[in-house]
Amino acid sequence: MTVSSDVIVVGGGAVGASVAYELVKRGVAVTIIERDSIASHASGFAYGGLFPTMGAGIPGPVVRHAKRGISLHKRLAPELEDATGIDVELRAVRSLDLAADEDGFRDLEKSLAWLSEEELEAELLDGDDVRRLEPALGGDLTGALIQRSHFELDSYKYTLALVTAFERAGGMHMPGDVVGLVRVGDRVAGVRLRSGDEVPSGAVVLATGPWAGTGDGLPNFPVKPKKGEILRMRFPGRDFVHRVSLGGHYIARKPDGLVWGGSTEEDAGFDDRPSTSARDSIMAGILALAPALEAAEIVQHTACLRPVSVDDFPIIGALPGYENLFAANGAGKKGILLSPVMGRMVAGAITGDPGRDPIPDEFDAARFDYT
Ligand SMILES: Cc1cc2nc3c(=O)[nH]c(=O)nc-3n(C[C@H](O)[C@H](O)[C@H](O)COP(=O)(O)OP(=O)(O)OC[C@H]3O[C@@H](n4cnc5c(N)ncnc54)[C@H](O)[C@@H]3O)c2cc1C
């Protein structure tokens, strides 16, 4: 193999693409090695929600990273469009977190308290207000919290735009299934491909999503796949311009007019095939919210795997026990939102110039053992 780079990034999902793009912008020679195609897994099929108000570590230490993610996405979207012509469809959305009874409404009141402290704009609505905003909602409705801090984008276009901008800035992308590291003592000097080829590099970043640690010679990450499925439906009209959610289910209309219904969370190993049981459970959940969707036509059903770490926080930075080996993984349900932050954190660690984005203790790869 003649290709040689300062850094190899293994994995062409949103996280690997972001690390690679941030490195190339800092003048580093980078090659992305991806065994399938760019954004062909979770990063290409995720809902694309940029929500700083929900998920692991929220409320808690992840809120500030989520807010930083949104501000970086706002800067990145026009930058990527200028560089590539790809519109990632970043837009503000209004979310309605519904309450079906008094207990649910009290939970929303509690949420409002911490959201106000974090200056995340939200407001409580009663049931009548909610029905005025979304007349197709059915069932019992005590009220809702309307969130005004939410954004979303098209996660496939976003990941593709990152890699296209990366290539236009001089980065390289090659196909390959990485099965091991080239090591000189503790120092990592490249990767070994299933084909038997070795690709030399000064450093390696493992951004392999839920497959972290499944390659023969790669370190074992405490990351597991969490399967998630989504339905895309044709349902003409203007209902669900607000993203509505209750009890783990949501309904939302995307800019192309399709209504998305989701989702599921399942430990199913590496099985990423859509299942009838998930389709039925999503339909049951969303029909309880909006019986009118009985008339919707399902046009696409996707399944993919979230990379979830054992403590639910991302795993970023230098791996203890190795020299020049870095992690960018474990973003779980927030990999699209956090990818620009994770990209800058890893690029900062590699170049020794973290700027505004040093790796925080809660994300630091050094908290785990990889042997
Ligand atoms: C149903 C669902 C909805 C979601 N909604 C949201 C959302 O609204 N907002 C949000 O922020 N996040 C969301 N997520 C989470 C988000 O999709 C993930 O956190 C994110 O895509 C993870 O990106 P990644 O780059 O780490 O992994 P991936 O996208 O899985 O990419 C990893 C890549 O590495 C490659 N790879 C693996 N091993 C090797 C190897 N040995 N050699 C070469 N290549 C290799 C794989 O082929 C893959 O392309 C959702 C996820 C799911 C499943």
The ligand as an SDF file (V2000), in Angstrom:
LIG
                    3D

 53 58  0  0  0  0  0  0  0  0999 V2000
  -33.3540    5.1400   15.1590 C   0  0  0  0  0  0  0  0  0  0  0  0
  -32.2500    6.1190   15.4900 C   0  0  0  0  0  0  0  0  0  0  0  0
  -32.5330    7.4790   15.6050 C   0  0  0  0  0  0  0  0  0  0  0  0
  -31.5180    8.3760   15.9580 C   0  0  0  0  0  0  0  0  0  0  0  0
  -31.8260    9.6930   16.0780 N   0  0  0  0  0  0  0  0  0  0  0  0
  -30.8570   10.5710   16.4400 C   0  0  0  0  0  0  0  0  0  0  0  0
  -31.1460   11.9460   16.5580 C   0  0  0  0  0  0  0  0  0  0  0  0
  -32.2860   12.3680   16.3470 O   0  0  0  0  0  0  0  0  0  0  0  0
  -30.1480   12.8010   16.9260 N   0  0  0  0  0  0  0  0  0  0  0  0
  -28.8790   12.3620   17.1940 C   0  0  0  0  0  0  0  0  0  0  0  0
  -28.0180   13.1700   17.5430 O   0  0  0  0  0  0  0  0  0  0  0  0
  -28.5630   11.0400   17.0660 N   0  0  0  0  0  0  0  0  0  0  0  0
  -29.5210   10.1490   16.7230 C   0  0  0  0  0  0  0  0  0  0  0  0
  -29.2350    8.8210   16.6200 N   0  0  0  0  0  0  0  0  0  0  0  0
  -27.8950    8.3650   17.0230 C   0  0  0  0  0  0  0  0  0  0  0  0
  -26.8840    8.5390   15.8860 C   0  0  0  0  0  0  0  0  0  0  0  0
  -27.4000    7.9860   14.7070 O   0  0  0  0  0  0  0  0  0  0  0  0
  -25.5670    7.8430   16.2560 C   0  0  0  0  0  0  0  0  0  0  0  0
  -25.1470    8.2270   17.5390 O   0  0  0  0  0  0  0  0  0  0  0  0
  -24.4830    8.2150   15.2440 C   0  0  0  0  0  0  0  0  0  0  0  0
  -24.9190    8.0160   13.9360 O   0  0  0  0  0  0  0  0  0  0  0  0
  -23.2250    7.3970   15.5180 C   0  0  0  0  0  0  0  0  0  0  0  0
  -22.2780    7.7670   14.5390 O   0  0  0  0  0  0  0  0  0  0  0  0
  -20.9170    6.9690   14.4030 P   0  0  0  0  0  0  0  0  0  0  0  0
  -20.1330    7.6340   13.3550 O   0  0  0  0  0  0  0  0  0  0  0  0
  -20.3140    6.8110   15.7690 O   0  0  0  0  0  0  0  0  0  0  0  0
  -21.3750    5.4940   13.9890 O   0  0  0  0  0  0  0  0  0  0  0  0
  -21.9030    4.8870   12.5880 P   0  0  0  0  0  0  0  0  0  0  0  0
  -22.8230    5.7980   11.8990 O   0  0  0  0  0  0  0  0  0  0  0  0
  -22.3870    3.5170   12.9270 O   0  0  0  0  0  0  0  0  0  0  0  0
  -20.5890    4.7920   11.7070 O   0  0  0  0  0  0  0  0  0  0  0  0
  -19.5540    3.8770   12.0140 C   0  0  0  0  0  0  0  0  0  0  0  0
  -18.9380    3.4630   10.6970 C   0  0  0  0  0  0  0  0  0  0  0  0
  -17.7730    2.6910   10.9530 O   0  0  0  0  0  0  0  0  0  0  0  0
  -17.6900    1.6950    9.9460 C   0  0  0  0  0  0  0  0  0  0  0  0
  -16.8280    0.6180   10.4720 N   0  0  0  0  0  0  0  0  0  0  0  0
  -17.0430   -0.1050   11.5880 C   0  0  0  0  0  0  0  0  0  0  0  0
  -16.0390   -0.9730   11.7820 N   0  0  0  0  0  0  0  0  0  0  0  0
  -15.1710   -0.7930   10.7430 C   0  0  0  0  0  0  0  0  0  0  0  0
  -13.9500   -1.3960   10.3890 C   0  0  0  0  0  0  0  0  0  0  0  0
  -13.3970   -2.3690   11.1510 N   0  0  0  0  0  0  0  0  0  0  0  0
  -13.3120   -0.9870    9.2490 N   0  0  0  0  0  0  0  0  0  0  0  0
  -13.8610    0.0050    8.4780 C   0  0  0  0  0  0  0  0  0  0  0  0
  -15.0320    0.6100    8.7670 N   0  0  0  0  0  0  0  0  0  0  0  0
  -15.6670    0.2140    9.8990 C   0  0  0  0  0  0  0  0  0  0  0  0
  -19.1220    1.2620    9.7350 C   0  0  0  0  0  0  0  0  0  0  0  0
  -19.2840    0.6280    8.4800 O   0  0  0  0  0  0  0  0  0  0  0  0
  -19.8600    2.5800    9.8620 C   0  0  0  0  0  0  0  0  0  0  0  0
  -20.0590    3.1920    8.6020 O   0  0  0  0  0  0  0  0  0  0  0  0
  -30.1980    7.8970   16.2250 C   0  0  0  0  0  0  0  0  0  0  0  0
  -29.9120    6.5380   16.0490 C   0  0  0  0  0  0  0  0  0  0  0  0
  -30.9130    5.6570   15.7000 C   0  0  0  0  0  0  0  0  0  0  0  0
  -30.5830    4.1960   15.5320 C   0  0  0  0  0  0  0  0  0  0  0  0
  1  2  1  0
  2  3  1  0
  2 52  2  0
  3  4  2  0
  4  5  1  0
  4 50  1  0
  5  6  2  0
  6  7  1  0
  6 13  1  0
  7  8  2  0
  7  9  1  0
  9 10  1  0
 10 11  2  0
 10 12  1  0
 12 13  2  0
 13 14  1  0
 14 15  1  0
 14 50  1  0
 15 16  1  0
 16 17  1  0
 16 18  1  0
 18 19  1  0
 18 20  1  0
 20 21  1  0
 20 22  1  0
 22 23  1  0
 23 24  1  0
 24 25  2  0
 24 26  1  0
 24 27  1  0
 27 28  1  0
 28 29  2  0
 28 30  1  0
 28 31  1  0
 31 32  1  0
 32 33  1  0
 33 34  1  0
 33 48  1  0
 34 35  1  0
 35 36  1  0
 35 46  1  0
 36 37  1  0
 36 45  1  0
 37 38  2  0
 38 39  1  0
 39 40  1  0
 39 45  2  0
 40 41  1  0
 40 42  2  0
 42 43  1  0
 43 44  2  0
 44 45  1  0
 46 47  1  0
 46 48  1  0
 48 49  1  0
 50 51  2  0
 51 52  1  0
 52 53  1  0
M  END
$$$$
